[in-house]
Amino acid sequence: MNVLITGAANGLGLAASNYFATNNHTVFACDICKPKDKINIKGYKLDVTNIEEINILKEELIKKNIKIDVLINFAGIYDIGSFVEKDLNEIHKIMNINFMGPINVINILYPLL
């Protein structure tokens, strides 16, 4: 089974990558900081807000004739505190990563699922 995971450099994304890899699945681990390649894990630098990067990943997977069986979107950021005390640019950054990021990835990679 081929599993693509965003936010795979740490936290839940890293744990999920390791879980699937140790259970003999192929993992495409994506993060803004490229995750390390390991047995059954291929790391990719991927900013989920960058449409061009997602399209480059898609084209690379197509060239290798790879289909994705499972897509897990863990990429996200958070900042403790009240939204009313935050700068609007920071709120837009959070929403772009946490909300639009999964939409971008699903929309572009859907043909590979």
Accessible surface in RSA format (square Angstrom, percent):
REM  Atomic radii and reference values for relative SASA: ProtOr
REM  Chains: A
REM  Algorithm: Lee & Richards
REM  Probe-radius: 1.40
REM  Slices: 20
REM RES _ NUM      All-atoms   Total-Side   Main-Chain    Non-polar    All polar
REM                ABS   REL    ABS   REL    ABS   REL    ABS   REL    ABS   REL
RES MET A   1   102.11  52.9  55.99  37.1  46.11 109.8  40.74  34.6  61.37  81.3
RES ASN A   2    36.38  25.1  36.34  35.1   0.04   0.1   0.26   0.6  36.12  34.9
RES VAL A   3     0.00   0.0   0.00   0.0   0.00   0.0   0.00   0.0   0.00   0.0
RES LEU A   4     0.00   0.0   0.00   0.0   0.00   0.0   0.00   0.0   0.00   0.0
RES ILE A   5     0.00   0.0   0.00   0.0   0.00   0.0   0.00   0.0   0.00   0.0
RES THR A   6     1.04   0.7   1.04   1.1   0.00   0.0   0.81   1.1   0.23   0.4
RES GLY A   7    12.45  15.4   0.00   N/A  12.45  15.4   8.16  22.4   4.29   9.6
RES ALA A   8     0.56   0.5   0.00   0.0   0.56   1.3   0.00   0.0   0.56   1.5
RES ALA A   9    32.19  29.6  14.05  21.7  18.14  41.3  15.62  22.0  16.57  43.9
RES ASN A  10   103.64  71.5 101.31  97.9   2.33   5.6  29.54  71.1  74.10  71.6
RES GLY A  11    53.91  66.5   0.00   N/A  53.91  66.5  41.99 115.2  11.92  26.7
RES LEU A  12   129.79  72.3 122.75  87.8   7.04  17.7 122.89  86.3   6.90  18.6
RES GLY A  13     1.32   1.6   0.00   N/A   1.32   1.6   0.00   0.0   1.32   3.0
RES LEU A  14    61.21  34.1  61.21  43.8   0.00   0.0  61.21  43.0   0.00   0.0
RES ALA A  15    57.56  52.9  46.73  72.1  10.82  24.6  53.56  75.4   3.99  10.6
RES ALA A  16    17.07  15.7  10.83  16.7   6.24  14.2  16.42  23.1   0.65   1.7
RES SER A  17     1.03   0.9   1.03   1.4   0.00   0.0   1.03   2.2   0.00   0.0
RES ASN A  18    50.45  34.8  49.36  47.7   1.09   2.6  21.52  51.8  28.93  28.0
RES TYR A  19   136.08  63.5 130.41  74.2   5.67  14.8  91.14  68.5  44.94  55.4
RES PHE A  20    33.21  16.6  33.21  20.6   0.00   0.0  33.21  20.1   0.00   0.0
RES ALA A  21     8.18   7.5   4.47   6.9   3.71   8.4   4.77   6.7   3.41   9.0
RES THR A  22   113.85  81.0  76.23  77.3  37.62  89.7  74.78 100.4  39.07  59.1
RES ASN A  23    72.09  49.7  55.28  53.4  16.81  40.5  15.10  36.3  56.99  55.1
RES ASN A  24   127.56  88.0 105.18 101.6  22.38  53.9  24.55  59.1 103.01  99.6
RES HIS A  25    44.47  24.3  44.00  30.6   0.46   1.2  26.87  27.7  17.60  20.5
RES THR A  26    56.51  40.2  55.99  56.8   0.52   1.2  24.12  32.4  32.39  49.0
RES VAL A  27     0.00   0.0   0.00   0.0   0.00   0.0   0.00   0.0   0.00   0.0
RES PHE A  28     9.14   4.6   9.14   5.7   0.00   0.0   9.14   5.5   0.00   0.0
RES ALA A  29     0.92   0.8   0.92   1.4   0.00   0.0   0.92   1.3   0.00   0.0
RES CYS A  30     0.38   0.3   0.32   0.4   0.06   0.1   0.38   1.0   0.00   0.0
RES ASP A  31    20.63  14.5  17.47  17.4   3.17   7.5   3.46   8.1  17.17  17.1
RES ILE A  32   100.42  57.1  92.76  69.1   7.65  18.4  92.76  66.8   7.65  20.8
RES CYS A  33    88.30  66.8  82.37  91.9   5.93  13.9  32.29  81.8  56.01  60.4
RES LYS A  34   107.65  52.5  81.95  50.3  25.70  61.2  59.21  53.3  48.44  51.6
RES PRO A  35    12.23   8.9   6.22   5.7   6.01  21.8  12.00   9.9   0.23   1.4
RES LYS A  36   166.25  81.1 154.67  94.9  11.58  27.6 103.09  92.8  63.16  67.3
RES ASP A  37    74.88  52.4  50.62  50.4  24.26  57.4  28.06  66.0  46.82  46.7
RES LYS A  38   101.42  49.5  79.13  48.6  22.29  53.1  71.08  64.0  30.34  32.3
RES ILE A  39   155.30  88.4 139.82 104.2  15.48  37.3 147.06 105.9   8.24  22.4
RES ASN A  40    51.90  35.8  34.13  33.0  17.77  42.8   9.77  23.5  42.14  40.7
RES ILE A  41    11.17   6.4   5.09   3.8   6.08  14.7   5.99   4.3   5.18  14.0
RES LYS A  42    76.28  37.2  75.48  46.3   0.80   1.9  42.48  38.2  33.80  36.0
RES GLY A  43     0.63   0.8   0.00   N/A   0.63   0.8   0.00   0.0   0.63   1.4
RES TYR A  44    19.97   9.3  18.38  10.5   1.59   4.1  19.06  14.3   0.91   1.1
RES LYS A  45   110.68  54.0  91.79  56.3  18.89  45.0  82.77  74.5  27.92  29.7
RES LEU A  46     3.75   2.1   0.82   0.6   2.93   7.4   0.82   0.6   2.93   7.9
RES ASP A  47    31.36  22.0  29.26  29.1   2.10   5.0   3.09   7.3  28.27  28.2
RES VAL A  48     8.61   5.7   7.15   6.5   1.46   3.5   7.15   6.2   1.46   4.0
RES THR A  49    39.33  28.0  19.53  19.8  19.80  47.2   4.60   6.2  34.73  52.5
RES ASN A  50    53.68  37.0  47.96  46.4   5.71  13.8   9.30  22.4  44.37  42.9
RES ILE A  51    85.57  48.7  82.26  61.3   3.31   8.0  82.26  59.2   3.31   9.0
RES GLU A  52   122.70  70.4 115.69  87.5   7.01  16.7  41.17  79.6  81.53  66.6
RES GLU A  53    39.84  22.9  36.41  27.5   3.43   8.2  21.05  40.7  18.79  15.3
RES ILE A  54     0.00   0.0   0.00   0.0   0.00   0.0   0.00   0.0   0.00   0.0
RES ASN A  55    57.26  39.5  57.09  55.2   0.17   0.4  20.43  49.2  36.82  35.6
RES ILE A  56   101.92  58.0  98.74  73.6   3.18   7.7 100.92  72.7   1.01   2.7
RES LEU A  57     7.03   3.9   4.59   3.3   2.44   6.1   6.82   4.8   0.21   0.6
RES LYS A  58    39.72  19.4  39.72  24.4   0.00   0.0   3.63   3.3  36.08  38.4
RES GLU A  59    85.42  49.0  85.42  64.6   0.00   0.0  37.76  73.0  47.66  38.9
RES GLU A  60    56.18  32.3  53.34  40.4   2.84   6.8  21.15  40.9  35.03  28.6
RES LEU A  61     0.00   0.0   0.00   0.0   0.00   0.0   0.00   0.0   0.00   0.0
RES ILE A  62    77.86  44.3  66.70  49.7  11.15  26.9  69.40  50.0   8.45  22.9
RES LYS A  63   175.23  85.5 137.08  84.1  38.15  90.8  88.21  79.4  87.02  92.7
RES LYS A  64   108.55  53.0  83.03  50.9  25.52  60.8  68.17  61.4  40.38  43.0
RES ASN A  65   135.45  93.4 115.43 111.5  20.02  48.2  27.84  67.0 107.60 104.0
RES ILE A  66    30.43  17.3  26.83  20.0   3.60   8.7  28.71  20.7   1.71   4.7
RES LYS A  67   119.76  58.4 117.61  72.2   2.15   5.1  85.66  77.1  34.10  36.3
RES ILE A  68     4.37   2.5   0.77   0.6   3.60   8.7   0.77   0.6   3.60   9.8
RES ASP A  69    87.09  61.0  54.91  54.7  32.17  76.1  16.54  38.9  70.55  70.4
RES VAL A  70    44.07  29.0  40.22  36.4   3.85   9.3  44.07  38.3   0.00   0.0
RES LEU A  71    35.50  19.8   8.08   5.8  27.42  68.9   8.08   5.7  27.42  73.8
RES ILE A  72    39.50  22.5  36.79  27.4   2.70   6.5  39.50  28.4   0.00   0.0
RES ASN A  73    44.76  30.9  15.64  15.1  29.12  70.1   8.47  20.4  36.29  35.1
RES PHE A  74    77.03  38.5  53.58  33.2  23.45  61.0  56.79  34.4  20.24  57.9
RES ALA A  75    22.50  20.7  12.82  19.8   9.68  22.0  14.69  20.7   7.81  20.7
RES GLY A  76    44.47  54.8   0.00   N/A  44.47  54.8  13.53  37.1  30.95  69.3
RES ILE A  77    61.13  34.8  51.32  38.2   9.81  23.6  58.24  41.9   2.89   7.8
RES TYR A  78   177.96  83.1 152.84  87.0  25.12  65.4 112.14  84.3  65.82  81.1
RES ASP A  79    70.89  49.7  54.32  54.1  16.57  39.2  10.78  25.4  60.11  59.9
RES ILE A  80   146.44  83.3 125.20  93.3  21.24  51.2 130.51  94.0  15.93  43.2
RES GLY A  81    51.08  63.0   0.00   N/A  51.08  63.0  27.24  74.8  23.83  53.4
RES SER A  82    45.86  38.8  33.24  44.4  12.63  29.1  32.36  68.9  13.50  18.9
RES PHE A  83   115.10  57.6 108.52  67.2   6.59  17.1 108.61  65.8   6.50  18.6
RES VAL A  84   138.83  91.4 102.11  92.4  36.72  88.5 110.82  96.3  28.01  76.0
RES GLU A  85   147.05  84.4 108.29  81.9  38.75  92.3  45.14  87.3 101.91  83.2
RES LYS A  86    38.62  18.8  19.35  11.9  19.27  45.9  11.66  10.5  26.96  28.7
RES ASP A  87    90.47  63.4  74.77  74.4  15.71  37.1  40.19  94.6  50.28  50.1
RES LEU A  88   123.21  68.6 120.32  86.1   2.89   7.3 120.32  84.5   2.89   7.8
RES ASN A  89   117.55  81.1 110.26 106.6   7.29  17.5  26.67  64.2  90.88  87.8
RES GLU A  90    56.48  32.4  53.92  40.8   2.56   6.1  19.04  36.8  37.44  30.6
RES ILE A  91    31.30  17.8  31.30  23.3   0.00   0.0  31.30  22.5   0.00   0.0
RES HIS A  92   118.52  64.8 113.18  78.7   5.33  13.6  71.77  74.0  46.75  54.4
RES LYS A  93   112.92  55.1 105.00  64.4   7.92  18.9  59.29  53.4  53.63  57.1
RES ILE A  94    11.78   6.7  11.78   8.8   0.00   0.0  11.78   8.5   0.00   0.0
RES MET A  95    94.13  48.7  94.02  62.2   0.11   0.3  72.81  61.9  21.32  28.2
RES ASN A  96    63.59  43.9  61.45  59.4   2.14   5.2  12.56  30.2  51.03  49.3
RES ILE A  97    28.20  16.0  28.20  21.0   0.00   0.0  28.20  20.3   0.00   0.0
RES ASN A  98    58.06  40.0  40.03  38.7  18.04  43.4  21.79  52.4  36.28  35.1
RES PHE A  99   115.04  57.6 110.37  68.4   4.68  12.2 113.19  68.6   1.86   5.3
RES MET A 100    75.95  39.3  75.95  50.3   0.00   0.0  61.55  52.3  14.40  19.1
RES GLY A 101     0.00   0.0   0.00   N/A   0.00   0.0   0.00   0.0   0.00   0.0
RES PRO A 102    31.06  22.6  30.56  27.9   0.50   1.8  30.75  25.4   0.31   1.9
RES ILE A 103    74.63  42.5  72.57  54.1   2.06   5.0  74.16  53.4   0.47   1.3
RES ASN A 104    17.25  11.9  14.69  14.2   2.57   6.2   2.57   6.2  14.69  14.2
RES VAL A 105     0.00   0.0   0.00   0.0   0.00   0.0   0.00   0.0   0.00   0.0
RES ILE A 106    79.04  45.0  79.04  58.9   0.00   0.0  79.04  56.9   0.00   0.0
RES ASN A 107   109.78  75.7  91.81  88.7  17.98  43.3  15.00  36.1  94.78  91.6
RES ILE A 108    18.41  10.5  14.10  10.5   4.31  10.4  18.23  13.1   0.18   0.5
RES LEU A 109     0.90   0.5   0.90   0.6   0.00   0.0   0.90   0.6   0.00   0.0
RES TYR A 110   145.19  67.8 143.60  81.7   1.59   4.1  95.42  71.7  49.77  61.4
RES PRO A 111    71.66  52.2  52.20  47.6  19.46  70.7  61.69  50.9   9.97  61.9
RES LEU A 112     8.49   4.7   8.49   6.1   0.00   0.0   8.49   6.0   0.00   0.0
RES LEU A 113    87.67  48.8  37.30  26.7  50.37 126.6  58.23  40.9  29.44  79.2
END  Absolute sums over single chains surface
CHAIN  1 A     6874.0       5724.2       1149.8       4140.8       2733.2
END  Absolute sums over all chains
TOTAL          6874.0       5724.2       1149.8       4140.8       2733.2
